[in-house]
Amino acid sequence: MLLAHALTAARIGRRLGITTCNANKRIENIYRKLGTATAGPKGSAGGES
């Protein structure tokens, strides 16, 4: 749900009480399971440190 709102990994991490690095890894795993490499052209799922 947080990815659907185009939140960055840093914001997702803060909301979930986990590190940005951990959030990035979880996001990578979600996209891997969905069979896609990125969030799309916007690329909003990662980045912010």
C-alpha positions in Angstrom: 0.0 0.0 0.0 2.8 2.4 0.8 4.4 1.8 -2.6 1.1 2.5 -4.3 1.2 6.0 -2.7 4.7 6.5 -4.3 6.5 6.9 -1.0 10.3 6.7 -1.0 12.1 3.8 0.7 13.2 6.3 3.4 9.6 7.3 4.2 8.4 3.7 4.1 11.2 2.8 6.5 10.2 5.6 8.9 6.6 4.5 8.8 7.4 0.9 9.5 10.2 1.6 12.0 12.9 0.0 9.8 16.1 1.3 8.2 16.1 2.7 4.7 18.4 -0.1 3.6 16.0 -2.7 5.0 13.1 -1.0 3.3 15.0 -1.0 0.0 15.7 -4.7 0.3 12.0 -5.5 1.0 10.9 -3.3 -2.0 13.4 -5.2 -4.2 11.9 -8.5 -3.0 8.4 -7.3 -3.7 9.3 -6.3 -7.3 11.2 -9.6 -7.8 8.2 -11.6 -6.7 6.0 -9.5 -9.1 8.4 -10.2 -11.9 9.5 -6.6 -12.5 12.8 -4.8 -12.0 11.6 -1.3 -11.1 8.7 0.8 -9.9 8.2 2.1 -13.4 9.2 5.3 -15.2 8.9 7.4 -12.1 11.2 5.2 -10.1 9.8 6.5 -6.8 10.3 3.3 -4.8 14.0 3.8 -4.0 16.6 6.4 -3.8 16.1 8.8 -1.0 18.8 8.2 1.6 
